[in-house]
Amino acid sequence: RPNLPRSSFSVRTDQGCSEAAFTPNAGYGEWHHLAGVLDGQTVKLYRDGNLVATTPYTQQGSFTNNISTVELGRHRHDYQNFGFLIGMIDEVRIWDYALQPYEINERMSAVLTGEEQGLLAYWNFDNSTADDVTGLGNDGILMDDASIVDFEITAPGDGLVAFYPFDGNANDASGNEIHGIVEGATLTTDRFGNENSAYYFNGENDVISL
């Protein structure tokens, strides 16, 4: 919103709203990862893995009464529009529990399968649609002039030199092409149960050379 250049995470019920808002000093025009967390007591906003805003959660009431849709890119309340996003969104993920800071940092640049435990909805826009990758049927509808475009991005974070998500290989996902050479280590299931998403080292001679 040109008249309100900020990032915020709001939790609204049918009786009120608690919002954690952050106004960055730097201008817009760069990719950033935003994560909103509600732990039952506090509304938190993380930017690129760093906690940047908090506010106490004091609301009562229902999350579902008088709420028929979830919208991305529009601030709407009581049937009134308060602004629209000017920019791009690459992925949206909704979890059924409050993520811990280490989970946000570990997952913000990771490629998900849609089958992760606790993942309620996942829109990655990779197939030119707003379909929910989890298979739970929370498919979106592109409205008005919203469109899916091709855009080259790297993992968030200034100064990122290399990033290895281990999604079937040891390739560098940062775009800097510092790919790993696997010598002995074998792909295995990661801590979230995803196959071929971690490497097993035997403690003797297995290495990944960069």
C-alpha positions as CSV (number, residue, x, y, z in Angstrom):
1,R,0.0,0.0,0.0
2,P,1.6,3.3,-1.1
3,N,0.1,5.2,1.8
4,L,1.0,2.6,4.4
5,P,4.3,1.0,3.5
6,R,4.6,-1.6,6.2
7,S,4.5,-5.3,6.9
8,S,2.0,-6.6,9.5
9,F,0.4,-9.8,10.8
10,S,-3.1,-9.4,12.1
11,V,-5.2,-12.0,14.0
12,R,-8.9,-11.1,13.8
13,T,-12.0,-12.6,15.4
14,D,-15.6,-11.5,15.1
15,Q,-14.9,-9.2,18.2
16,G,-11.6,-7.5,17.5
17,C,-8.1,-7.6,16.1
18,S,-4.5,-7.9,17.4
19,E,-1.8,-6.7,14.9
20,A,1.9,-6.9,15.0
21,A,3.3,-4.3,12.5
22,F,6.8,-3.5,11.3
23,T,7.9,-0.5,9.2
24,P,11.3,-1.2,7.6
25,N,13.8,1.6,7.1
26,A,14.9,0.3,3.8
27,G,12.8,0.8,0.7
28,Y,10.8,-1.9,-0.9
29,G,11.6,-3.7,-4.1
30,E,13.4,-6.8,-2.7
31,W,12.3,-10.3,-1.8
32,H,11.7,-11.0,1.9
33,H,10.3,-13.9,3.9
34,L,7.5,-13.0,6.3
35,A,6.1,-15.3,9.0
36,G,3.2,-14.5,11.3
37,V,2.9,-16.6,14.5
38,L,0.1,-16.8,17.1
39,D,1.2,-18.8,20.2
40,G,-2.0,-18.1,22.2
41,Q,-0.6,-15.2,24.1
42,T,1.4,-13.1,21.6
43,V,1.1,-12.1,17.9
44,K,4.5,-12.2,16.3
45,L,6.0,-11.1,13.0
46,Y,9.3,-12.4,11.6
47,R,11.1,-10.9,8.6
48,D,13.8,-13.1,7.0
49,G,13.9,-15.2,10.2
50,N,14.3,-12.3,12.6
51,L,11.6,-11.2,15.1
52,V,10.6,-7.7,14.2
53,A,7.3,-7.0,15.9
54,T,5.1,-8.4,18.7
55,T,1.8,-7.5,20.3
56,P,-0.2,-9.2,23.1
57,Y,-3.1,-11.3,21.9
58,T,-6.1,-10.1,23.7
59,Q,-9.0,-11.0,21.5
60,Q,-12.1,-13.1,22.3
61,G,-14.7,-14.5,20.0
62,S,-14.7,-16.8,17.0
63,F,-12.3,-17.1,14.0
64,T,-15.1,-18.4,11.7
65,N,-18.2,-16.3,12.5
66,N,-19.0,-13.9,9.6
67,I,-15.8,-15.0,7.8
68,S,-16.5,-16.8,4.5
69,T,-13.2,-16.5,2.7
70,V,-9.4,-16.0,3.2
71,E,-7.9,-13.5,0.9
72,L,-4.3,-12.7,-0.1
73,G,-3.4,-9.2,-1.3
74,R,-6.4,-7.3,0.1
75,H,-7.0,-5.8,3.5
76,R,-10.7,-6.1,4.0
77,H,-12.9,-5.8,7.1
78,D,-16.6,-5.3,7.7
79,Y,-17.2,-5.4,3.9
80,Q,-14.8,-2.4,3.5
81,N,-11.6,-2.4,1.5
82,F,-8.6,-0.8,3.3
83,G,-6.0,-1.3,0.6
84,F,-4.4,-3.7,-1.8
85,L,-1.0,-5.2,-2.2
86,I,1.3,-3.7,-4.9
87,G,3.9,-6.4,-5.4
88,M,4.5,-10.1,-5.7
89,I,3.9,-13.1,-3.5
90,D,5.9,-16.3,-4.2
91,E,4.6,-18.8,-1.6
92,V,2.0,-18.9,1.2
93,R,2.0,-21.6,3.9
94,I,-0.5,-22.1,6.7
95,W,0.4,-24.4,9.7
96,D,-1.9,-25.7,12.4
97,Y,0.5,-24.8,15.2
98,A,2.8,-21.9,16.2
99,L,6.2,-22.4,14.5
100,Q,9.3,-22.0,16.7
101,P,12.0,-19.6,15.6
102,Y,14.3,-22.4,14.5
103,E,11.5,-23.9,12.4
104,I,11.0,-20.6,10.6
105,N,14.7,-20.3,9.8
106,E,15.0,-23.9,8.7
107,R,12.0,-23.9,6.5
108,M,11.8,-20.4,5.0
109,S,14.1,-21.4,2.1
110,A,13.2,-25.1,2.0
111,V,11.2,-26.6,-0.8
112,L,8.1,-28.4,0.7
113,T,6.3,-31.4,-0.7
114,G,2.8,-30.4,0.7
115,E,2.8,-33.5,2.9
116,E,4.5,-32.1,5.9
117,Q,2.9,-32.8,9.3
118,G,0.8,-29.8,10.5
119,L,0.7,-28.1,7.0
120,L,-2.9,-27.0,6.4
121,A,-2.5,-25.2,3.2
122,Y,0.3,-24.5,0.8
123,W,0.2,-22.3,-2.4
124,N,3.5,-22.2,-4.3
125,F,2.1,-20.9,-7.6
126,D,4.5,-23.2,-9.4
127,N,1.9,-24.8,-11.7
128,S,0.5,-21.4,-12.9
129,T,-2.5,-21.8,-10.6
130,A,-3.4,-21.0,-7.0
131,D,-4.1,-24.7,-6.2
132,D,-3.4,-26.0,-2.7
133,V,-0.4,-28.3,-2.9
134,T,-1.4,-30.2,0.3
135,G,-4.3,-31.9,-1.5
136,L,-6.7,-30.7,1.2
137,G,-8.7,-28.8,-1.3
138,N,-8.0,-25.2,-0.2
139,D,-7.6,-24.1,-3.8
140,G,-7.5,-20.3,-4.5
141,I,-9.1,-18.2,-7.2
142,L,-7.1,-15.5,-9.1
143,M,-9.4,-12.4,-9.1
144,D,-9.4,-9.3,-11.1
145,D,-5.9,-8.5,-12.5
146,A,-4.0,-11.0,-10.3
147,S,-1.7,-13.1,-12.4
148,I,1.1,-15.7,-12.1
149,V,4.4,-14.6,-13.6
150,D,7.9,-16.1,-14.0
151,F,10.5,-14.4,-11.7
152,E,13.9,-15.6,-10.7
153,I,14.5,-15.4,-6.9
154,T,17.0,-16.7,-4.5
155,A,16.7,-17.7,-0.9
156,P,16.0,-14.7,1.4
157,G,18.8,-13.1,3.4
158,D,21.5,-10.6,2.6
159,G,24.9,-12.0,2.0
160,L,23.7,-15.6,1.3
161,V,26.6,-17.4,-0.4
162,A,25.2,-20.9,-0.6
163,F,22.0,-22.8,0.3
164,Y,21.6,-26.6,0.3
165,P,18.0,-27.8,0.9
166,F,19.1,-31.4,0.0
167,D,15.9,-32.1,-2.0
168,G,17.3,-35.2,-3.8
169,N,20.8,-33.8,-4.3
170,A,23.5,-31.5,-2.9
171,N,23.0,-28.7,-5.4
172,D,23.3,-25.1,-4.3
173,A,19.8,-23.4,-4.4
174,S,21.2,-19.9,-3.8
175,G,21.8,-19.3,-7.5
176,N,25.6,-19.1,-7.0
177,E,26.1,-22.6,-8.3
178,I,28.4,-23.8,-5.5
179,H,27.1,-27.3,-5.9
180,G,28.3,-30.1,-3.6
181,I,30.1,-33.3,-4.7
182,V,28.8,-36.2,-2.7
183,E,31.4,-38.8,-1.7
184,G,29.9,-41.8,0.1
185,A,27.0,-40.0,1.9
186,T,23.6,-41.3,1.0
187,L,20.2,-39.6,0.8
188,T,17.8,-40.5,3.6
189,T,14.5,-39.3,5.3
190,D,14.7,-35.9,7.0
191,R,13.3,-35.0,10.5
192,F,9.9,-34.2,8.9
193,G,9.6,-37.6,7.3
194,N,10.4,-36.4,3.8
195,E,12.2,-39.0,1.7
196,N,15.5,-38.1,0.0
197,S,15.7,-34.8,1.9
198,A,18.7,-35.3,4.2
199,Y,22.1,-37.0,4.0
200,Y,23.5,-39.9,6.1
201,F,27.2,-39.9,7.0
202,N,28.8,-43.1,8.3
203,G,31.3,-41.3,10.5
204,E,34.2,-42.9,8.6
205,N,34.8,-41.5,5.2
206,D,31.6,-39.9,3.9
207,V,31.9,-36.2,2.9
208,I,30.3,-33.6,0.7
209,S,32.9,-31.4,-1.0
210,L,32.0,-27.9,-2.0
